[in-house]
Amino acid sequence: MTHRVAPSRPREEACPTRTVVLVHGLYHRPEHFDRVTELLRAGGVEVLVPELHRGSLAADTAAVQAVVDALPEPPLLLGHSYGGSVITGVRGAGRLVYLAAFVPDVGESAAALSATSPSRLQEAVRAEPDGSTTLRPDLAADLLYQDSPAPLAAWAVGLLRAQAPGCGRGVPLHHGWKDTAATYVVCGRDRVLAPALQRRMATRCTDVREWPVDHSPFVGEPGLLAELLRELLAGGVPRG
């Protein structure tokens, strides 16, 4: 594993928390985080995993915002892939973690950012009669979960669901990474979100980790992700 540290920005005093909110990406469900959730809860961490698929980035962001607003303390908020656009727009997080995720700036969308770097995901996208899209099961495992054993990858593929159009074109109205400590995890073997693009977006965050893993380490390397989150929790979560 390699670990790069970006220049830090000043933050206010630490606000310890034992709460983590995990935000999934396109086509995914909360259940995809089950292996990480189990490890964290076994150590006494409260974990919440809201369901997205509300029809737009604004609606997805509002759903996560409601979860954060209901908590007694600012949580550690992790977003995977498209989930990075969601957590960017949420207010009140104690720390942000971007896992192979989009970190949009003013006026940027996930779709616009991904257009700057080639991705193999479009190979697997299949249009449905109702206007939604799904991922071809025969390609999804190799693109999303290539580091996982076949039975585990098949489980993850079986959880994938249809995706409403347009979410990736949404533009956040707030940019939490500008005033809240943020950690970026670059997935160096990613076949969906190009590692080069991840590294460019990671420069917007407070610190950066790089792991030689696929797009979905919460499936293939749950212990690695749980360890990072426990480390960040133990270090205290700075207030934005």
C-alpha positions in Angstrom: 0.0 0.0 0.0 1.2 3.6 -0.6 0.1 6.6 1.2 0.4 10.2 0.0 -0.4 13.2 2.1 -1.6 16.3 0.5 -0.9 19.7 2.0 -3.3 20.1 4.9 -5.7 23.0 5.4 -6.4 24.5 8.8 -9.3 23.0 10.7 -11.1 23.7 13.9 -10.8 21.5 17.0 -11.5 17.8 16.6 -15.0 16.5 17.3 -14.8 12.8 18.1 -17.6 10.6 16.7 -18.5 7.0 16.6 -20.9 7.3 13.7 -20.3 6.5 10.1 -22.6 7.1 7.2 -21.9 5.1 4.0 -23.2 6.3 0.7 -23.2 3.9 -2.3 -22.8 4.7 -5.9 -24.9 4.2 -9.1 -26.5 0.8 -9.6 -25.6 -0.2 -6.0 -27.6 -0.8 -2.8 -26.8 -0.4 0.9 -26.3 -4.1 1.1 -23.1 -3.9 -0.9 -21.5 -2.4 2.2 -22.7 -5.3 4.4 -19.2 -6.8 5.0 -17.8 -3.4 6.1 -20.8 -2.6 8.2 -20.5 -5.9 10.1 -16.8 -5.3 10.9 -17.5 -1.7 12.1 -20.5 -2.6 14.2 -18.6 -5.4 15.9 -16.2 -2.7 17.1 -18.9 -0.5 18.5 -19.2 1.9 15.6 -22.7 3.1 14.7 -23.2 2.7 10.9 -26.0 4.1 8.8 -26.3 3.2 5.1 -29.1 5.2 3.4 -30.8 4.1 0.2 -30.3 6.4 -2.8 -32.1 5.9 -6.1 -34.4 8.8 -5.4 -34.4 10.0 -9.0 -31.8 12.9 -9.0 -28.7 14.1 -7.4 -30.7 16.7 -5.5 -33.1 14.1 -4.1 -30.3 11.6 -3.2 -28.4 14.4 -1.4 -31.6 15.4 0.5 -32.0 11.8 1.6 -28.5 11.7 3.0 -28.9 15.1 4.5 -31.9 13.9 6.5 -29.8 11.1 8.0 -27.0 13.5 9.0 -29.5 16.1 10.4 -31.0 13.4 12.6 -27.7 12.6 14.3 -26.6 14.1 17.6 -23.0 14.7 16.3 -21.3 15.3 13.0 -20.6 11.8 11.4 -17.8 10.6 9.3 -19.5 10.5 5.8 -18.1 8.2 3.1 -19.2 8.3 -0.6 -18.3 5.7 -3.2 -18.1 6.6 -6.9 -21.3 8.7 -7.7 -21.8 8.8 -3.9 -18.9 11.4 -3.9 -21.2 13.9 -5.6 -23.8 13.2 -3.0 -21.6 13.7 0.1 -20.1 16.8 -1.5 -23.5 18.5 -1.3 -24.3 17.4 2.3 -23.8 19.9 5.2 -22.9 19.0 8.7 -20.4 16.1 8.2 -17.5 15.9 10.6 -15.2 14.4 8.0 -15.6 13.3 4.3 -14.1 10.2 2.8 -14.1 9.8 -1.0 -13.7 6.2 -2.1 -12.9 6.0 -5.8 -15.4 8.9 -5.9 -16.2 12.1 -7.7 -15.2 15.3 -6.0 -17.0 18.0 -8.0 -16.2 21.7 -7.9 -18.6 24.5 -8.6 -20.6 23.8 -11.8 -19.1 20.3 -12.2 -21.1 17.0 -12.4 -19.9 13.4 -12.2 -20.8 13.0 -15.9 -18.7 16.0 -16.9 -15.7 14.8 -14.8 -15.9 11.3 -16.1 -16.0 12.6 -19.7 -12.5 13.9 -19.3 -11.1 10.3 -18.8 -12.0 7.1 -20.6 -14.0 4.4 -18.7 -15.0 0.9 -19.5 -18.3 1.2 -17.7 -20.2 2.0 -20.8 -19.4 -1.4 -22.2 -21.7 -2.9 -19.5 -24.5 -0.3 -19.6 -27.8 -1.6 -21.0 -30.7 0.6 -21.8 -34.1 -0.5 -20.6 -37.6 0.2 -22.2 -38.6 2.5 -19.3 -35.6 4.8 -19.8 -33.5 3.4 -16.9 -30.3 1.5 -17.4 -28.9 -1.7 -15.9 -25.4 -3.3 -16.0 -24.8 -6.5 -17.9 -24.1 -9.2 -15.3 -21.6 -10.9 -17.6 -19.4 -7.7 -17.7 -20.2 -6.1 -14.3 -18.2 -8.6 -12.2 -15.0 -8.0 -14.3 -15.4 -4.2 -14.2 -16.5 -3.7 -10.6 -15.3 -6.6 -8.6 -12.3 -8.2 -10.4 -10.4 -8.6 -7.1 -13.1 -10.7 -5.5 -13.5 -14.5 -5.7 -16.2 -15.5 -8.3 -18.9 -16.4 -5.7 -18.4 -13.1 -3.9 -18.5 -11.1 -7.1 -21.6 -13.0 -8.2 -23.3 -12.0 -4.9 -22.4 -8.4 -5.5 -23.6 -8.4 -9.1 -26.9 -10.0 -8.0 -27.5 -7.0 -5.8 -27.1 -4.4 -8.6 -30.3 -2.6 -9.5 -31.7 -0.4 -12.3 -30.5 3.2 -12.4 -32.8 6.2 -13.2 -31.3 8.5 -15.9 -29.7 11.9 -15.2 -28.3 11.5 -11.7 -24.7 11.7 -12.9 -25.5 15.0 -14.6 -26.6 16.6 -11.3 -24.4 19.5 -10.0 -24.0 19.9 -6.2 -25.1 23.2 -4.7 -22.7 23.0 -1.8 -19.1 21.8 -1.7 -18.3 20.4 1.7 -14.7 19.4 0.9 -13.8 23.1 0.8 -14.4 23.6 4.5 -14.4 20.0 5.9 -11.5 17.7 6.3 -11.6 15.1 3.5 -9.7 11.9 2.8 -9.5 10.5 -0.7 -8.9 6.8 -1.4 -7.5 6.2 -4.9 -8.3 2.6 -6.1 -5.3 1.9 -8.3 -6.7 -1.1 -10.2 -10.0 0.6 -10.9 -11.6 -0.2 -14.3 -14.5 2.1 -13.9 -13.2 5.4 -12.6 -9.7 5.9 -14.1 -7.0 6.2 -11.4 -5.5 9.2 -13.1 -8.8 11.0 -12.8 -9.1 10.0 -9.2 -5.6 11.3 -8.4 -6.5 14.7 -10.0 -9.7 15.0 -7.9 -7.8 13.8 -4.8 -5.8 17.0 -4.9 -8.9 18.8 -3.6 -8.9 16.7 -0.4 -6.9 17.1 2.8 -5.1 13.8 2.5 -4.9 10.9 0.1 -4.4 7.2 0.3 -3.8 4.9 -2.6 -4.6 1.2 -2.6 -3.9 -1.4 -5.3 -7.5 -2.5 -5.4 -10.5 -2.6 -7.8 -13.4 -0.1 -7.9 -15.2 -1.8 -5.0 -12.9 -2.6 -2.0 -16.0 -2.8 0.3 -16.7 -6.1 -1.4 -13.2 -7.6 -1.9 -11.2 -5.9 0.9 -13.7 -5.0 3.6 -11.1 -5.2 6.4 -8.9 -2.6 4.6 -11.8 -0.1 4.4 -13.0 -0.8 8.0 -9.4 -0.3 9.3 -9.2 3.1 7.6 -12.5 4.2 9.0 -11.5 3.1 12.5 -8.2 5.0 12.1 -10.0 8.2 11.1 -12.5 7.8 13.9 -9.8 7.2 16.5 -8.0 10.4 15.3 -11.0 12.5 15.9 -13.2 14.0 13.3 -12.5 17.7 12.7 -15.4 20.1 12.5 -15.8 21.9 9.3 
